[in-house]
Amino acid sequence: MARKRPAKITNKMRQLITKVNPKSPISEQYRTIRTNIQFSSVDNEIQSLIVTSSGPSEGKSTTVANLAVVYAQSGKRVLLIDADLRKPTVHYTFRLDNLRGLSNILVGENTIDEATNRTDVENLDVISCGPIPPNPSELLASRKMEQFLEEAKKTYDIVIFDTPPVLAVTDAQILANIVDGSILVVKSKHTELEAATKAKDALEPAKAKLLGTVLNGREKQNSNYYYYYGTN
């Protein structure tokens, strides 16, 4: 299956701690998150999930990228999709051109094969946002989106979506109704309790199970950072 090769990787990929320093304590926390997701739904395998936050700047895009890497490092075939069709960032993280992506697939301009980017992380492929459309919510709620996910699941062990903040727009809630699970990211000393509660309440009615919450940015005494995963 032919895929585009990624653009030249630069040192700006430093946020992918799981790639550049897989033995670090933070990378171990991401592996713990991966393990907890796997055990959170023993009866039903989690093959697709969304990662979202209550608001911007809470670390959900960094979290989802590193989570995708640790899944790939475990031998799973992983597809990371930038479903933030308003303010996409995945193409920056993986240094992609973003000329073709999810939006092109959903309007029928490109196939999954044509829009998929191979990364230098073994087992990890990425589909960026593509050109920002005027109607993101409508595209994500379309039958084409469901068909795309079903097709992707035939090739990949797990499909992970980076979605917009749940309190800003309805996109995350829309996707939460077609995936197997959802993860909410909150940031220490940044996310307000009321916002986190509202985000949790917004996700819980969805068909997908709210698997848990990732708390990031909590500072330890040695000034390192770690991520904590808690089930609901």
PEVENGI-V710431 format. One record per run of one state. SS is the DSSP state (hx for helix, st for strand, lp for the rest). FROM is the first residue (numbers start at 1). TO is the last residue. Records with the same first field share a line. If there is no record, write none. Layout:
BEGIN
SS = FROM-TO / FROM-TO
END
This chain:
BEGIN
lp = 1-3 / 6-10 / 16-16 / 21-24 / 41-47 / 54-59 / 74-77 / 83-89 / 94-101 / 107-111 / 116-116 / 119-123 / 128-135 / 141-142 / 156-157 / 163-170 / 177-180 / 188-192 / 205-208 / 220-224 / 231-232
st = 4-5 / 48-53 / 78-82 / 117-118 / 124-127 / 158-162 / 181-187 / 209-219 / 225-230
hx = 11-15 / 17-20 / 25-40 / 60-73 / 90-93 / 102-106 / 112-115 / 136-140 / 143-155 / 171-176 / 193-204
END
